[in-house]
Amino acid sequence: VRSTEAMSGLFKIDKEEAADLLVNAPGTLLPPEAVVPILKSMGDGEWLCLYLSGIFRQDPERASQYHNLLVQLLVDYGRPGALYAFLKTSTHFSLDAALTLMGGRTGTNEGLFGRERVHVLATMGDLNAAMDILLKELQDVHGAIDFASEHEDVALWDRLIEHARGHAATLA
């Protein structure tokens, strides 16, 4: 199974089952350190994403050295909500790199990865930038209220009130 041809054949038959088979293989037989380079060499990021996501779900610490790679793969190939769940659970990735991969503080596509960027910015301590995404980009007033409540920051409440003064929909 450690050959590119064998793994490729497995994934071509059923990519979900192939990833599951590799994830559940004994660590002494197929550790992530052996599987990841093979999957990388095959050039199909979706297959690698399925495999590393499965490893992470099974044991978040098992392949922690690949968490930065998994952020990139989830941005490109992840299912809706998968990146957010990963970011909330893992502590083994670079916040700066994750933010860059998701489009930075202002985002490259409005609304894309908004919730994920809010989480990363809040973790980095940039609560104001996170609040701006909630209010201006996502237009999520309820989320902004929850965010201000969660962080118990008077400045966030002031920012929310100031935003509401200029936006009738927010005030309503």
N, C-alpha and C positions, 0 to 999 in steps of 0.2 A: 504493500500500500504506500510505501515511501517513495514511489516513483511518480513523476509528473503524469505519465500516461495513465496509471492506475487511478490517481486522484481525479484527473480530468474525466475519465470514464465514469467514475462514480457520480460526479457532479452533473454530467450530461444526462444521466439516467434520471436523477431526482436530486436537485441541489439542496432542498430542505433536509431530506433523509441523509444525504451524504454528509452535510455539516453535523447533523445529530450523531451519526455514526462516529465521526472523528472526535467530537466533543466527549462522547462517552467511552472512547477507547481508553484502555488502561494507560496511565501517565508514563509508565515505564516503557510501553510499546510505542506510543505516539504522543510525546509531549509537545506542547505548543512550540517549543524551540525548534522542533523538527518539522512540524506541519506548516507554520507561518512562512518560512522561506520557500517551501514548495508552492504554496498557494500564491505567494507574491510573484514567483517566476512564471506562473501561468497567466498572469495579467488580468484576471477577472476580479475586480474589486468587490463585486457583489458576493462572490463565493467566500472571499476572505472576511467580509463583513458578517456574513451568516455564521461562519466558524467562530470568530472572536466574540460576537454577540452571545452565542451559545455558551462559550467558555465563561463569559462574564456572568450570565444568568446562573450558571451552575455554581461558580465560586469566584466572586469578584477579585480575590487575591491571586488566583491561579496564574493569570497571565497579565499581571499589573504592568509589566514592562511594555506592554503593547497598548496601553490605554490612550496614549496620544494618537497612535495610528487608528485606533477604534473611533476616536472623535472624528477624524477626517473621513473615515469610511461611513460613519453614520450620517454625516453631512451629505455625502454623495449618494449613498445607497440605502440609508436606514428607513424603516417604516415610520409612519407618523407617530410621534410621541416617544420613539425609541431613544433619540438623542437626549430629550429632556429627562427621561427616566435614568439614563446613564449618568448625566451630569449631576443629578441629585444624589446619586449613590456613590460614585467613584471619587476618590481623593488622589488618584495617581495620574493626573493629567495636568498639563500647563494651562492655567486660566487664560493667559495672554494668547497662547496659540489657539485655544478653542475659540476665543472671541474673534480672532483674526479669520479663522476658517468660516465663522458664521457671518462674516461681513463687517466686523468691527462694531464700534460703539453706535454708529449711525445706520449700519446695515447697508448692504448693496441693493437689496430688493426689499422694499417696504413691506413689513409684516413677516418676512421670511425669518424664521428662527427668533422671533420676537420674545417669546416666553423664555426660550433658552438663554438669550442674551441678557434678559432681565435677571435670571438666576446667576449667571456668571458675574455680571456687574455687581450685584448685591454681595456675592461672595468675595469679590475684590474690594468691597467697601465703597463703591461708587453708587450710592443710593440715589443721588439726584439724576444721574444718567439713566438708571433703571426706571425711575419714576417717569422720566421724559418718554421713554419707549412705551410705557403703559398708557400714558395720557395722549401723546401726540401721534405715535405710530399705530399702536394697537387700538386706541380709543376705548380702552377697557377701564371704565370708571370704577366698577365694582372691584376689579383687580387692583387698581390703585388704592382704593380704600383699604382693602385687605392688606396690601403691601405696607401702607402707612401704619396700620394697626399692628402688624407683625413686628415692625422695626421700632415702634414706639419713639418716633423721631418727630419732634415739633416742626422742624424745617420741612419735612415731607408733607405734613398737614398744611402748612402755610403754602407750599407749592401747589398742592391740590386745590386749595381754596382760591388761590390766584388764578389757576387754570379755569376753575368753574366760573369765575367772574366774567371771563371773556368768551365763554362758550355756553350758550343757552342749553344745548343738549346735555352737557355735563351737569349743569345746575338742576335741570329737570330730573 
